[in-house]
Amino acid sequence: MWDSTFDETLRSYLPFLPAEEALTAETPLREYGLDSLATVELLSVLEQSYNVRFEDDALNLETFENPGRLWTTLSALQPAS
C-alpha cells in the first residue's frame, strides 16, 4: 500500500471524494474529479515530492486511472532502498 504523502496528495485532487470515504487501489480517479488540468498538476507534485521523473511511456490515461496503478508506476520510478 502507499504512504500518507501519496494519500493526502491524491485526495487534494479529488474534489468529489468524501473525506470519510476510503481511497482504495481501484477508486476511479476521473469519477471523483481528476480532470486533465488536475492530472498535470498532480504529476508535477508527485515528481517533486518523490524526486522522480515520469517517463513518456507512463504519461497516459491508464497510469492515472486509479490509485493502485498510479502508485505502482510511481514506485517503479523510485530508486531501490
FENZINOR-V982097 format. One record per helix or strand of 2 or more residues. SS is the DSSP state (h for helix, s for strand). FROM is the first residue (numbers start at 0). TO is the last residue. If there is no record, write none. Layout:
SS | FROM | TO
SS | FROM | TO
//
This chain:
h | 3 | 10
h | 29 | 31
h | 35 | 49
h | 55 | 57
h | 66 | 76
//
